[in-house]
Amino acid sequence: MKRARTGYDDAMKLMIGFSAGVATGMYISSKMSERQRTQLATRTSKTLRRTTEAVKESTVGESVATNVAKITNAASERVADAVDGAGERATAAVEANGAEEHHRDDHPASL
């Protein structure tokens, strides 16, 4: 039998594993003393801080920052082009409207 939704199965396995980890962590933390919880929180904070710093220093972090800058620049250029185009269309419409009114002033019988 052919499995058509392999990506879906992988995501479900990940979610089941994550849910089991959360449930296990909650159960274990409910059985800890206050001192043990404080120690765990301190160690977790240190580990998280080290991991965050490592990611910031890594090439992955640099790559993400570079790509975000590229996307921002491209979006800014696109918005600037759209604003320029809208300004040109508005100017053309005003000029056309002004020419039409000027033409009516020259020929009052055409009203």
Secondary structure, 3 states (H helix, E strand, C coil): CCCCCHHHHHHHHHHHHHHHHHHHHHHHHHCCCHHHHHHHHHHHHHHHHHHHHHHHHCHHHHHHHHHHHHHHHHHHHHHHHHHHHHHHHHHHHHHHHHHHHHHHHHCHHHC
